[in-house]
Amino acid sequence: MEKIPITKAGEKDLVEKLRQLKTKDRPDISQAIADARAHGDLKENAEYHAAKEQQGFIEAKIQEIEHALGNAQVIDVKDIPETGRVVFGATIDLFDIANNKSITYKIVGNLESDPEAGLISIQTPIAQGLIGKNVGDEVSITTPSGAIDFEIEKVQHL
């Protein structure tokens, strides 16, 4: 099985999310099911069915995170010497040439991806187009919404 890259911070977040699911969410939903069951007829008990559905969601999430952590290749970008080259885990300051504005992205694993927060998955066209490039390079990246031209201003291992 192929290892899935994840940052050190991403691993820490997943471990915490798993702890929350197992120690709080799972017992809470079990209690909600027990409470709903105490209300009698389960066929027409909407609270019971909603709680069972939520339980299934929680169990699926636990399995997903355990699987991800079991197949994770944790990469601590701080262990990689800074050379100005874009690598997994790096934080990159870009200048969007067409829109005349600066933007910052951090290249992370799929499970950590949060584009609104500037965390882009290694599998996105932008991340793929940046990997291996250096500070000062101008890069044209084809995305589903068209080509974007960036200049790489700074690469940091934060």
Backbone as JSON Lines, residues from 0, in Angstrom:
{"i":0,"aa":"M","n":[0.84,-1.19,0.0],"ca":[0.0,0.0,0.0],"c":[0.88,1.25,0.0]}
{"i":1,"aa":"E","n":[0.49,2.21,-0.8],"ca":[1.25,3.44,-0.92],"c":[1.08,4.3,0.32]}
{"i":2,"aa":"K","n":[2.18,4.86,0.8],"ca":[2.14,5.74,1.97],"c":[1.56,7.09,1.55]}
{"i":3,"aa":"I","n":[0.79,7.68,2.45],"ca":[0.15,8.96,2.2],"c":[0.95,10.04,2.95]}
{"i":4,"aa":"P","n":[1.45,11.05,2.22],"ca":[2.23,12.07,2.93],"c":[1.35,12.94,3.81]}
{"i":5,"aa":"I","n":[1.88,13.29,4.98],"ca":[1.17,14.15,5.92],"c":[2.24,14.95,6.68]}
{"i":6,"aa":"T","n":[1.9,16.19,7.01],"ca":[2.85,17.0,7.77],"c":[2.8,16.6,9.24]}
{"i":7,"aa":"K","n":[3.82,16.98,9.98],"ca":[3.88,16.71,11.42],"c":[2.66,17.33,12.12]}
{"i":8,"aa":"A","n":[2.32,18.58,11.75],"ca":[1.17,19.26,12.34],"c":[-0.13,18.55,11.98]}
{"i":9,"aa":"G","n":[-0.21,18.06,10.74],"ca":[-1.4,17.34,10.29],"c":[-1.6,16.05,11.07]}
{"i":10,"aa":"E","n":[-0.49,15.35,11.33],"ca":[-0.57,14.12,12.13],"c":[-1.08,14.43,13.53]}
{"i":11,"aa":"K","n":[-0.55,15.49,14.12],"ca":[-0.96,15.89,15.48],"c":[-2.46,16.2,15.5]}
{"i":12,"aa":"D","n":[-2.95,16.93,14.5],"ca":[-4.37,17.26,14.43],"c":[-5.24,16.01,14.29]}
{"i":13,"aa":"L","n":[-4.8,15.06,13.45],"ca":[-5.57,13.83,13.27],"c":[-5.62,12.99,14.54]}
{"i":14,"aa":"V","n":[-4.5,12.91,15.23],"ca":[-4.45,12.15,16.49],"c":[-5.41,12.78,17.5]}
{"i":15,"aa":"E","n":[-5.44,14.12,17.55],"ca":[-6.35,14.81,18.47],"c":[-7.81,14.6,18.08]}
{"i":16,"aa":"K","n":[-8.09,14.66,16.78],"ca":[-9.46,14.44,16.29],"c":[-9.91,13.02,16.63]}
{"i":17,"aa":"L","n":[-9.02,12.04,16.47],"ca":[-9.33,10.65,16.79],"c":[-9.61,10.49,18.29]}
{"i":18,"aa":"R","n":[-8.79,11.14,19.11],"ca":[-8.99,11.08,20.57],"c":[-10.37,11.65,20.93]}
{"i":19,"aa":"Q","n":[-10.74,12.78,20.32],"ca":[-12.04,13.42,20.56],"c":[-13.18,12.48,20.17]}
{"i":20,"aa":"L","n":[-13.07,11.85,18.99],"ca":[-14.12,10.95,18.52],"c":[-14.29,9.76,19.46]}
{"i":21,"aa":"K","n":[-13.17,9.19,19.92],"ca":[-13.24,7.97,20.74],"c":[-13.63,8.25,22.19]}
{"i":22,"aa":"T","n":[-13.14,9.37,22.75],"ca":[-13.36,9.6,24.18],"c":[-14.57,10.48,24.48]}
{"i":23,"aa":"K","n":[-15.04,11.27,23.52],"ca":[-16.19,12.13,23.77],"c":[-17.38,11.8,22.86]}
{"i":24,"aa":"D","n":[-17.16,11.88,21.55],"ca":[-18.27,11.72,20.61],"c":[-18.89,10.33,20.67]}
{"i":25,"aa":"R","n":[-18.05,9.3,20.7],"ca":[-18.58,7.92,20.73],"c":[-19.4,7.67,22.0]}
{"i":26,"aa":"P","n":[-18.88,8.0,23.21],"ca":[-19.7,7.78,24.41],"c":[-20.97,8.65,24.41]}
{"i":27,"aa":"D","n":[-20.88,9.88,23.91],"ca":[-22.06,10.76,23.87],"c":[-23.16,10.15,23.0]}
{"i":28,"aa":"I","n":[-22.79,9.62,21.84],"ca":[-23.81,9.07,20.93],"c":[-24.38,7.77,21.5]}
{"i":29,"aa":"S","n":[-23.54,7.0,22.18],"ca":[-24.05,5.77,22.82],"c":[-25.1,6.12,23.87]}
{"i":30,"aa":"Q","n":[-24.84,7.2,24.61],"ca":[-25.8,7.65,25.62],"c":[-27.08,8.14,24.95]}
{"i":31,"aa":"A","n":[-26.96,8.86,23.85],"ca":[-28.14,9.36,23.13],"c":[-28.99,8.2,22.61]}
{"i":32,"aa":"I","n":[-28.33,7.12,22.15],"ca":[-29.05,5.94,21.67],"c":[-29.79,5.28,22.83]}
{"i":33,"aa":"A","n":[-29.1,5.15,23.97],"ca":[-29.73,4.54,25.14],"c":[-30.93,5.37,25.6]}
{"i":34,"aa":"D","n":[-30.77,6.7,25.61],"ca":[-31.88,7.57,26.01],"c":[-33.06,7.42,25.05]}
{"i":35,"aa":"A","n":[-32.78,7.41,23.74],"ca":[-33.84,7.29,22.74],"c":[-34.53,5.93,22.83]}
{"i":36,"aa":"R","n":[-33.73,4.89,23.1],"ca":[-34.28,3.53,23.23],"c":[-35.27,3.47,24.41]}
{"i":37,"aa":"A","n":[-34.98,4.24,25.44],"ca":[-35.84,4.25,26.63],"c":[-37.21,4.87,26.35]}
{"i":38,"aa":"H","n":[-37.34,5.57,25.23],"ca":[-38.61,6.22,24.89],"c":[-39.61,5.24,24.28]}
{"i":39,"aa":"G","n":[-39.22,3.97,24.11],"ca":[-40.2,2.99,23.64],"c":[-40.02,2.59,22.19]}
{"i":40,"aa":"D","n":[-41.13,2.48,21.48],"ca":[-41.2,1.96,20.11],"c":[-40.12,2.56,19.2]}
{"i":41,"aa":"L","n":[-39.21,1.71,18.75],"ca":[-38.07,2.19,17.96],"c":[-38.44,2.47,16.5]}
{"i":42,"aa":"K","n":[-39.5,1.85,15.99],"ca":[-39.87,2.03,14.58],"c":[-40.2,3.48,14.26]}
{"i":43,"aa":"E","n":[-40.86,4.14,15.18],"ca":[-41.3,5.52,14.93],"c":[-40.54,6.52,15.79]}
{"i":44,"aa":"N","n":[-39.37,6.12,16.26],"ca":[-38.59,6.97,17.14],"c":[-37.51,7.7,16.33]}
{"i":45,"aa":"A","n":[-37.8,8.92,15.93],"ca":[-36.88,9.7,15.09],"c":[-35.55,9.98,15.8]}
{"i":46,"aa":"E","n":[-35.6,10.21,17.1],"ca":[-34.36,10.48,17.85],"c":[-33.43,9.26,17.8]}
{"i":47,"aa":"Y","n":[-34.03,8.08,17.95],"ca":[-33.23,6.86,17.9],"c":[-32.57,6.69,16.54]}
{"i":48,"aa":"H","n":[-33.34,6.86,15.47],"ca":[-32.8,6.69,14.12],"c":[-31.73,7.74,13.8]}
{"i":49,"aa":"A","n":[-31.94,8.97,14.24],"ca":[-30.95,10.03,14.03],"c":[-29.66,9.72,14.79]}
{"i":50,"aa":"A","n":[-29.81,9.22,16.03],"ca":[-28.64,8.88,16.84],"c":[-27.87,7.7,16.23]}
{"i":51,"aa":"K","n":[-28.6,6.7,15.7],"ca":[-27.93,5.55,15.06],"c":[-27.19,6.01,13.81]}
{"i":52,"aa":"E","n":[-27.79,6.92,13.05],"ca":[-27.14,7.45,11.85],"c":[-25.86,8.2,12.23]}
{"i":53,"aa":"Q","n":[-25.95,9.0,13.29],"ca":[-24.79,9.75,13.78],"c":[-23.7,8.79,14.26]}
{"i":54,"aa":"Q","n":[-24.11,7.7,14.9],"ca":[-23.16,6.7,15.37],"c":[-22.4,6.1,14.18]}
{"i":55,"aa":"G","n":[-23.13,5.8,13.12],"ca":[-22.49,5.26,11.92],"c":[-21.48,6.24,11.34]}
{"i":56,"aa":"F","n":[-21.83,7.51,11.33],"ca":[-20.94,8.55,10.83],"c":[-19.66,8.61,11.68]}
{"i":57,"aa":"I","n":[-19.82,8.59,13.01],"ca":[-18.67,8.66,13.92],"c":[-17.76,7.45,13.73]}
{"i":58,"aa":"E","n":[-18.36,6.26,13.66],"ca":[-17.55,5.04,13.48],"c":[-16.8,5.06,12.15]}
{"i":59,"aa":"A","n":[-17.45,5.56,11.09],"ca":[-16.79,5.65,9.78],"c":[-15.62,6.64,9.85]}
{"i":60,"aa":"K","n":[-15.81,7.75,10.54],"ca":[-14.76,8.76,10.67],"c":[-13.58,8.19,11.46]}
{"i":61,"aa":"I","n":[-13.86,7.45,12.52],"ca":[-12.79,6.82,13.32],"c":[-11.98,5.87,12.42]}
{"i":62,"aa":"Q","n":[-12.68,5.04,11.65],"ca":[-11.99,4.11,10.75],"c":[-11.15,4.84,9.72]}
{"i":63,"aa":"E","n":[-11.7,5.92,9.16],"ca":[-10.98,6.7,8.14],"c":[-9.69,7.28,8.72]}
{"i":64,"aa":"I","n":[-9.77,7.86,9.92],"ca":[-8.59,8.47,10.54],"c":[-7.57,7.4,10.93]}
{"i":65,"aa":"E","n":[-8.04,6.28,11.5],"ca":[-7.12,5.2,11.87],"c":[-6.4,4.66,10.63]}
{"i":66,"aa":"H","n":[-7.13,4.49,9.54],"ca":[-6.54,4.02,8.29],"c":[-5.5,5.03,7.78]}
{"i":67,"aa":"A","n":[-5.87,6.3,7.8],"ca":[-4.96,7.35,7.32],"c":[-3.68,7.39,8.15]}
{"i":68,"aa":"L","n":[-3.82,7.31,9.46],"ca":[-2.63,7.34,10.32],"c":[-1.78,6.09,10.12]}
{"i":69,"aa":"G","n":[-2.44,4.95,9.89],"ca":[-1.71,3.7,9.66],"c":[-0.93,3.7,8.36]}
{"i":70,"aa":"N","n":[-1.38,4.48,7.39],"ca":[-0.72,4.54,6.09],"c":[0.02,5.86,5.86]}
{"i":71,"aa":"A","n":[0.18,6.64,6.92],"ca":[0.79,7.97,6.77],"c":[2.31,7.9,6.75]}
{"i":72,"aa":"Q","n":[2.86,8.74,5.91],"ca":[4.3,8.99,5.93],"c":[4.44,10.41,6.45]}
{"i":73,"aa":"V","n":[4.82,10.53,7.73],"ca":[4.91,11.84,8.35],"c":[6.2,12.52,7.9]}
{"i":74,"aa":"I","n":[6.02,13.73,7.36],"ca":[7.16,14.5,6.87],"c":[7.22,15.79,7.66]}
{"i":75,"aa":"D","n":[8.34,15.98,8.37],"ca":[8.54,17.23,9.11],"c":[9.44,18.11,8.26]}
{"i":76,"aa":"V","n":[8.83,19.11,7.65],"ca":[9.55,19.97,6.71],"c":[10.73,20.68,7.38]}
{"i":77,"aa":"K","n":[10.68,20.81,8.71],"ca":[11.78,21.47,9.42],"c":[13.06,20.63,9.37]}
{"i":78,"aa":"D","n":[12.92,19.33,9.08],"ca":[14.09,18.45,8.96],"c":[14.76,18.56,7.59]}
{"i":79,"aa":"I","n":[14.12,19.27,6.66],"ca":[14.63,19.39,5.29],"c":[15.33,20.74,5.18]}
{"i":80,"aa":"P","n":[16.59,20.76,4.72],"ca":[17.29,22.05,4.6],"c":[16.56,23.0,3.64]}
{"i":81,"aa":"E","n":[16.49,24.27,4.02],"ca":[15.85,25.28,3.17],"c":[16.83,25.68,2.06]}
{"i":82,"aa":"T","n":[16.39,25.49,0.83],"ca":[17.25,25.83,-0.32],"c":[16.55,26.78,-1.28]}
{"i":83,"aa":"G","n":[15.3,27.17,-0.96],"ca":[14.53,28.01,-1.87],"c":[13.74,27.18,-2.86]}
{"i":84,"aa":"R","n":[13.84,25.86,-2.73],"ca":[13.12,24.94,-3.61],"c":[11.81,24.53,-2.94]}
{"i":85,"aa":"V","n":[10.74,24.43,-3.73],"ca":[9.43,24.04,-3.2],"c":[9.39,22.53,-2.97]}
{"i":86,"aa":"V","n":[9.08,22.14,-1.72],"ca":[8.97,20.73,-1.35],"c":[7.66,20.54,-0.55]}
{"i":87,"aa":"F","n":[7.27,19.28,-0.36],"ca":[6.09,18.97,0.45],"c":[6.26,19.58,1.84]}
{"i":88,"aa":"G","n":[5.22,20.25,2.33],"ca":[5.25,20.84,3.65],"c":[5.73,22.28,3.68]}
{"i":89,"aa":"A","n":[6.28,22.77,2.56],"ca":[6.79,24.14,2.51],"c":[5.66,25.15,2.46]}
{"i":90,"aa":"T","n":[5.94,26.33,2.98],"ca":[5.03,27.47,2.88],"c":[5.61,28.37,1.8]}
{"i":91,"aa":"I","n":[4.78,28.69,0.81],"ca":[5.26,29.41,-0.37],"c":[4.52,30.73,-0.51]}
{"i":92,"aa":"D","n":[5.29,31.83,-0.6],"ca":[4.7,33.13,-0.91],"c":[4.79,33.3,-2.42]}
{"i":93,"aa":"L","n":[3.62,33.51,-3.03],"ca":[3.53,33.64,-4.48],"c":[3.0,35.01,-4.85]}
{"i":94,"aa":"F","n":[3.37,35.46,-6.03],"ca":[2.78,36.67,-6.58],"c":[1.95,36.26,-7.78]}
{"i":95,"aa":"D","n":[0.64,36.49,-7.69],"ca":[-0.29,36.18,-8.77],"c":[-0.18,37.32,-9.78]}
{"i":96,"aa":"I","n":[0.48,37.05,-10.9],"ca":[0.82,38.09,-11.87],"c":[-0.43,38.74,-12.48]}
{"i":97,"aa":"A","n":[-1.42,37.94,-12.88],"ca":[-2.63,38.48,-13.52],"c":[-3.44,39.36,-12.57]}
{"i":98,"aa":"N","n":[-3.53,38.94,-11.31],"ca":[-4.34,39.68,-10.35],"c":[-3.54,40.68,-9.52]}
{"i":99,"aa":"N","n":[-2.24,40.73,-9.76],"ca":[-1.36,41.69,-9.1],"c":[-1.49,41.63,-7.57]}
{"i":100,"aa":"K","n":[-1.45,40.39,-7.02],"ca":[-1.57,40.25,-5.57],"c":[-0.74,39.08,-5.08]}
{"i":101,"aa":"S","n":[-0.36,39.16,-3.82],"ca":[0.42,38.09,-3.2],"c":[-0.52,37.1,-2.53]}
{"i":102,"aa":"I","n":[-0.09,35.85,-2.51],"ca":[-0.87,34.78,-1.89],"c":[0.11,33.79,-1.26]}
{"i":103,"aa":"T","n":[-0.31,33.18,-0.17],"ca":[0.56,32.21,0.52],"c":[-0.15,30.87,0.6]}
{"i":104,"aa":"Y","n":[0.58,29.82,0.23],"ca":[0.06,28.46,0.32],"c":[1.05,27.61,1.09]}
{"i":105,"aa":"K","n":[0.52,26.6,1.77],"ca":[1.34,25.55,2.36],"c":[0.9,24.25,1.71]}
{"i":106,"aa":"I","n":[1.85,23.47,1.22],"ca":[1.54,22.21,0.56],"c":[1.47,21.11,1.62]}
{"i":107,"aa":"V","n":[0.28,20.48,1.7],"ca":[0.02,19.48,2.74],"c":[-0.59,18.22,2.14]}
{"i":108,"aa":"G","n":[-0.85,17.23,2.98],"ca":[-1.51,16.01,2.54],"c":[-3.0,16.23,2.33]}
{"i":109,"aa":"N","n":[-3.64,15.29,1.66],"ca":[-5.07,15.4,1.34],"c":[-5.94,15.63,2.56]}
{"i":110,"aa":"L","n":[-5.68,14.9,3.65],"ca":[-6.53,14.99,4.84],"c":[-6.4,16.32,5.56]}
{"i":111,"aa":"E","n":[-5.32,17.04,5.29],"ca":[-5.09,18.33,5.96],"c":[-5.57,19.5,5.12]}
{"i":112,"aa":"S","n":[-5.88,19.24,3.88],"ca":[-6.2,20.29,2.93],"c":[-7.34,21.19,3.4]}
{"i":113,"aa":"D","n":[-7.1,22.49,3.34],"ca":[-8.1,23.5,3.69],"c":[-7.77,24.75,2.87]}
{"i":114,"aa":"P","n":[-8.21,24.77,1.6],"ca":[-7.83,25.88,0.72],"c":[-8.16,27.26,1.27]}
{"i":115,"aa":"E","n":[-9.27,27.38,2.0],"ca":[-9.63,28.68,2.58],"c":[-8.57,29.17,3.56]}
{"i":116,"aa":"A","n":[-7.88,28.22,4.21],"ca":[-6.84,28.57,5.18],"c":[-5.45,28.57,4.53]}
{"i":117,"aa":"G","n":[-5.4,28.41,3.21],"ca":[-4.12,28.42,2.51],"c":[-3.39,27.09,2.53]}
{"i":118,"aa":"L","n":[-4.08,26.02,2.96],"ca":[-3.48,24.69,2.99],"c":[-3.96,23.93,1.75]}
{"i":119,"aa":"I","n":[-3.05,23.71,0.79],"ca":[-3.47,23.03,-0.44],"c":[-2.86,21.63,-0.51]}
{"i":120,"aa":"S","n":[-3.67,20.7,-1.0],"ca":[-3.26,19.31,-1.11],"c":[-2.14,19.14,-2.13]}
{"i":121,"aa":"I","n":[-1.25,18.23,-1.83],"ca":[-0.15,17.88,-2.73],"c":[-0.68,17.43,-4.09]}
{"i":122,"aa":"Q","n":[-1.95,16.99,-4.13],"ca":[-2.52,16.46,-5.37],"c":[-3.2,17.52,-6.23]}
{"i":123,"aa":"T","n":[-3.26,18.77,-5.76],"ca":[-3.89,19.82,-6.56],"c":[-2.96,20.25,-7.7]}
{"i":124,"aa":"P","n":[-3.54,20.76,-8.79],"ca":[-2.7,21.23,-9.9],"c":[-1.7,22.31,-9.47]}
{"i":125,"aa":"I","n":[-2.11,23.21,-8.56],"ca":[-1.19,24.27,-8.12],"c":[0.01,23.68,-7.4]}
{"i":126,"aa":"A","n":[-0.25,22.78,-6.43],"ca":[0.87,22.16,-5.7],"c":[1.76,21.37,-6.65]}
{"i":127,"aa":"Q","n":[1.16,20.6,-7.55],"ca":[1.94,19.82,-8.51],"c":[2.82,20.73,-9.38]}
{"i":128,"aa":"G","n":[2.27,21.88,-9.74],"ca":[3.01,22.81,-10.58],"c":[4.14,23.53,-9.85]}
{"i":129,"aa":"L","n":[4.03,23.6,-8.52],"ca":[5.05,24.31,-7.74],"c":[6.19,23.41,-7.26]}
{"i":130,"aa":"I","n":[5.88,22.14,-7.0],"ca":[6.89,21.22,-6.46],"c":[8.13,21.21,-7.37]}
{"i":131,"aa":"G","n":[9.29,21.38,-6.73],"ca":[10.55,21.33,-7.46],"c":[10.99,22.67,-8.03]}
{"i":132,"aa":"K","n":[10.11,23.67,-8.01],"ca":[10.48,24.99,-8.52],"c":[11.23,25.76,-7.43]}
{"i":133,"aa":"N","n":[11.85,26.88,-7.82],"ca":[12.68,27.65,-6.9],"c":[12.23,29.1,-6.78]}
{"i":134,"aa":"V","n":[12.71,29.75,-5.71],"ca":[12.44,31.17,-5.52],"c":[12.89,31.93,-6.77]}
{"i":135,"aa":"G","n":[12.04,32.85,-7.23],"ca":[12.36,33.63,-8.42],"c":[11.79,33.06,-9.7]}
{"i":136,"aa":"D","n":[11.41,31.77,-9.67],"ca":[10.84,31.14,-10.87],"c":[9.46,31.71,-11.16]}
{"i":137,"aa":"E","n":[9.16,31.87,-12.45],"ca":[7.8,32.17,-12.87],"c":[7.2,30.87,-13.36]}
{"i":138,"aa":"V","n":[5.99,30.58,-12.88],"ca":[5.35,29.3,-13.15],"c":[3.96,29.55,-13.72]}
{"i":139,"aa":"S","n":[3.64,28.87,-14.81],"ca":[2.28,28.91,-15.35],"c":[1.64,27.57,-15.06]}
{"i":140,"aa":"I","n":[0.53,27.61,-14.32],"ca":[-0.12,26.38,-13.87],"c":[-1.53,26.31,-14.47]}
{"i":141,"aa":"T","n":[-1.82,25.19,-15.1],"ca":[-3.15,24.99,-15.66],"c":[-4.05,24.38,-14.6]}
{"i":142,"aa":"T","n":[-5.14,25.09,-14.31],"ca":[-6.11,24.62,-13.33],"c":[-7.45,24.43,-14.05]}
{"i":143,"aa":"P","n":[-8.42,23.79,-13.4],"ca":[-9.73,23.63,-14.04],"c":[-10.36,24.97,-14.48]}
{"i":144,"aa":"S","n":[-10.0,26.05,-13.78],"ca":[-10.58,27.35,-14.14],"c":[-9.68,28.17,-15.06]}
{"i":145,"aa":"G","n":[-8.62,27.55,-15.59],"ca":[-7.73,28.24,-16.53],"c":[-6.31,28.32,-16.01]}
{"i":146,"aa":"A","n":[-5.44,28.93,-16.81],"ca":[-4.03,29.04,-16.44],"c":[-3.82,30.19,-15.46]}
{"i":147,"aa":"I","n":[-2.93,29.97,-14.49],"ca":[-2.57,31.0,-13.53],"c":[-1.05,31.15,-13.58]}
{"i":148,"aa":"D","n":[-0.58,32.39,-13.63],"ca":[0.85,32.67,-13.64],"c":[1.28,33.21,-12.29]}
{"i":149,"aa":"F","n":[2.25,32.53,-11.7],"ca":[2.79,32.94,-10.4],"c":[4.28,33.2,-10.51]}
{"i":150,"aa":"E","n":[4.77,34.07,-9.64],"ca":[6.2,34.17,-9.4],"c":[6.4,33.72,-7.96]}
{"i":151,"aa":"I","n":[7.37,32.83,-7.75],"ca":[7.65,32.32,-6.4],"c":[8.54,33.35,-5.71]}
{"i":152,"aa":"E","n":[8.0,33.97,-4.66],"ca":[8.7,35.03,-3.95],"c":[9.53,34.49,-2.77]}
{"i":153,"aa":"K","n":[8.98,33.49,-2.06],"ca":[9.66,33.0,-0.86],"c":[9.21,31.58,-0.57]}
{"i":154,"aa":"V","n":[10.13,30.74,-0.12],"ca":[9.83,29.37,0.29],"c":[10.37,29.19,1.69]}
{"i":155,"aa":"Q","n":[9.48,28.83,2.61],"ca":[9.89,28.65,4.01],"c":[9.48,27.27,4.51]}
{"i":156,"aa":"H","n":[10.27,26.77,5.46],"ca":[9.95,25.5,6.1],"c":[9.5,25.81,7.53]}
{"i":157,"aa":"L","n":[8.23,26.14,7.66],"ca":[7.68,26.54,8.97],"c":[7.05,25.39,9.7]}
